[in-house]
Amino acid sequence: MKKNELDHIDFEILKMLQANARIPLKEIAAKVYLSSPAVSARIETLVNKGYIEGFHAQINPEVMGYHIKAFINLEVIPQDKKKFYPYIKECKNVVECNCVTGDYSMLLEVLFQSTSELDQFIGELQEYGRTNTLIVFSTSVEHRGVIIE
């Protein structure tokens, strides 16, 4: 299924679920003028075809004690990627890891409770290559949803 295979009702359902994954089926159904079972079937189709990858609660990291958010650029040579990927997947403090273009090959988003924990992690990462770390002071736009038009 490609974007052009979606109709206006599918787009509306996606918008509503992205804004609030806990929105009741009955409320979606009323807004798109379908029955709850019809909306449920459409959502199931959107999940099965890969448009919806999951339903998540957005947790506040600071309330959970993670006051340090940072982005780490890491230069990993191609030969080390086979060893790096399993390692990084096991690192609980890594929120996201992207293979990117530019001077560095990886961009990591991490959360830590203290700068000393971040410093220790950076030391471990340097086994794979050179790093450049940016500590976040504030965030004006946080994980905005996908544009649905």
N, C-alpha and C positions, 0 to 999 in steps of 0.2 A: 504494500500500500504506500503510495506516495502522496505528498501534500495535496496534489490536485485531485486525489481520490476522496478527499474529505469534503463534506458539504457544510453549509453554514451552521447547521445544528451541531455537528461534530466540533467545529471551531468554538462555538459557544460553550459546549460542555467542557472542552479543554481549558478555556479561559476561567470558567468557574472553579474547576478542580485545582487549577494552578493557584488561584487566589486563596482557596480554602478547601483542602483535600477532605475535610470533614463535613462539607455541605451535604445536607440530607438529599437523598434521591428525589424525594417528593418536591423539594424546593427547585431542584434542577428541572424536573419534569414540568412544573408549573411555568418556569421561565422559557422553556423551549417548546411548550405545547405538545408534549408527549406523555404517555403513561410512564409510571415508575419502572415497570418491567422493560419497556422499550429503551429507556435511558440506561438501565442496568445492562442490557444487551449491547448497546453502543459502547459503553465503558469497557465491557469485557472485550469487544472487538478492538478497541483502541489499545488495550493492554496487550492482547495477543499479537497485534501487528506492530508493536514496538513504539507506538506514539507515547504511551505512558510507561515509564520504567519503574515506577513505584509510588507509594504514598508515604509521606514522611512528616514527622513533627520537627519543627525548627527549634532547636534547643539553644538557649542563651549561654555561650561559653563562659562569660564572666561570672554569671551566677553559679556555674559549676566549678569555678575556681581557676579557669584558664584565662589569665589576665594578659598573657603575652601571645600576640598573633604576629607571625612573621612570614615573609616570602624568602625562600632560599633558592638562588641560582646555583646549579651544580653542573660541573663539566664532567661528563662520563664518556670515556672513549667507547666506541662501538663494541670492542671485545669484552668490556666489563658489564655491558647491559644485561647479559644472561644471568649474571650473579647479582646485579643491582636490583632488578625487578622483584625477585622473590623477597629480598631483604626489605625493600621499601614497603611492600604490601603488608608486612608484619609490624610495621612501625605505627603504633596506635595514635601517636600525636600528629601524624601526617593526614591532613584533611583532604588534600588533593595533590597529585603528582602528574605533571604534564611533560611530555617530550616536546621540545620547542626548537625553533631555529634561532640562530644568533651565536654570540660568543659562548653561551652555555647551552648544554643539551637538555637539561631538566629544570623545571620550575616547580618548586614545592610550596604549598601553603601549609603551615604548621601552627598548632596551638600548644602552649606550655603554661604551667603554673608559675614558673620563675625563669629569670634570665640564666640562672646557673644550669637549669635543666636544658634550656636551649643551647647553651654553650657546650654542654656535654654531647648533645645530639650532633651539633655541627662538627665536633671532633670526630665522631664516628663516621659521619658522611665524608669527611676528607680522605678516608680510605679509598673512596671511589673517584676523587678528583677535587679540583679547586672549587671553592664556594664563594658566594657573595650574598650577604644576608641583609635584608631590609626589615626592620621592626616597625610594625604599624602603630601609629599614634591614635588615629581615628579612622572611621570608615563612613563615607557619606552615602554610598550605595552598596548594599550587601546582597549578594546572590539574587539578583533580579531574575525573574522568570524569563522564559523564552517568549519572543514576540510572536503573538498568534494573530494573524490577519487573514 
